[in-house]
Amino acid sequence: MTDTSRTGSGSGRSGAGGGFAVVELFTSQGCNSCPPAEKVLSGIDHDARKRGQAVYALGFHVDYWDHLGWADPYGDPAHTLRQEAYARAFGAGGLYTPQMVVNGTVEFVGSNRQAASSAIASALNEPAATSLELSVADVVEETGGGRRVVVDYQAERPPPRAVLNVAVVERGLENDVPRGENAGRRLRQDGVVRAFSSARLDLGRGRVELTVPPEVDPRHASVVGYVQGDGDRAIAGATAVDVSAG
């Protein structure tokens, strides 16, 4: 199944002054202070899609709360490592959830909607330094389940030693939590990172392939790409494109 028409520089979204905001939430279903932050992220995602704003919500579920009795089904050790890299960049002494990071440079408690709104508004007023385009070239059904999402990209004026992050995120996920700090609750999440790739952006164009779990619904999934400095972690450009159901 091939469709090269799904090309986007912001999926039709735009920011004031040509800006954008990549909103990364580090969260866990094993943390009882995280559901309010999930609601904030869902609101950010909903508002951005409704208004056509260049705001991209990503929920990175970490694994270090799993020992409390509930293993987050969306948790991944790689997400914890990503949060650790931010902690080093911010000079922080440790990790916490929920943590929200906007454009790689501003961090705060993820349930603080006022801080999120302020950081996003500021980011939208800063023009992107790097132009990025994505297209979903193919969605391949894998033998034994799962799908491989093939993404072509083109970046102009990336910063030196930049990396290209590409994530498949899914909206509208719900599940019951029988154990841990959120025992007895039914949680709903949007922007959940289901697959993630990060690699040096040596060339201005190329292809990335991501394998997503078989239960991911392409109708409710998007591909988010963002160019990030390898040193200061600042994000220079971002875009997104929806994944077609085919």
C-alpha positions, 0 to 999 in steps of 0.5 A: 500500500503506497501513498505519496500524497500525504506530504506535510510541513505541519500537516496544514498547521501553522504557527504565529510568526512561522513558529511551532511547538513540540510538546513532550510529556514524560508520564506513566500509568503507574503514577497517580499524579500523571492523569491530570497531565495526560488531560493537559496533553489531550487538550493541547492536541485537540486544540492544535488539530482544531485550530490548525496550529503547529503544535505536536503532542507526544506522550513518552511513557517511561518504565520506572514506575512499573515496580509499583504493581502495574507495568505501563503497556505503553512504557519503554526503557528508551523513553526513560533514556530520553528523559535522562538525556533531558535531565543531563541537559537541564542539569537536573538531579533526577527524573520525575513524572509528569514532566513536560518539555517544550521545544527541547529547552523549557521544562515544567510539571506536566499538569501545569496548564498555565505553564504549558500555554505560556511556553507554547505561545512563546514557541509559536512566535519564534520562527523555525530555523529548519524547514522539514517535510515528511511523507508517508511513502508506504504502510506495510503489513508485517508477517506475524502482525504489526505494521512498518511505516515508511517515512520520507523526509526532507530538511533544509538548513538543519543545525550542525550535528542535528538529529532527526526524531520521528515518532508514530503517535496514537490518539484516543487510547483507553485502558483499565488499570487494575493495580498500582497507584491508579488501581481501579481507574480507566485512563485515556491518553492522546499522542501516545508514542508507539514507535520512535526513531532518532538518528543523526541527520547527515543528509538533507533528505532520506527515509526512516522506517518504524515498526508499530504494534499490530493494535495501532489504528492508522486512522488515529495515528500520526507521524511527527518529525522534529530536528533537534540539536545534539548538544543543547537539545533545542528543536529547530523545526518540526512537522507532522502527517497523518497515517492513512488507514489505506 
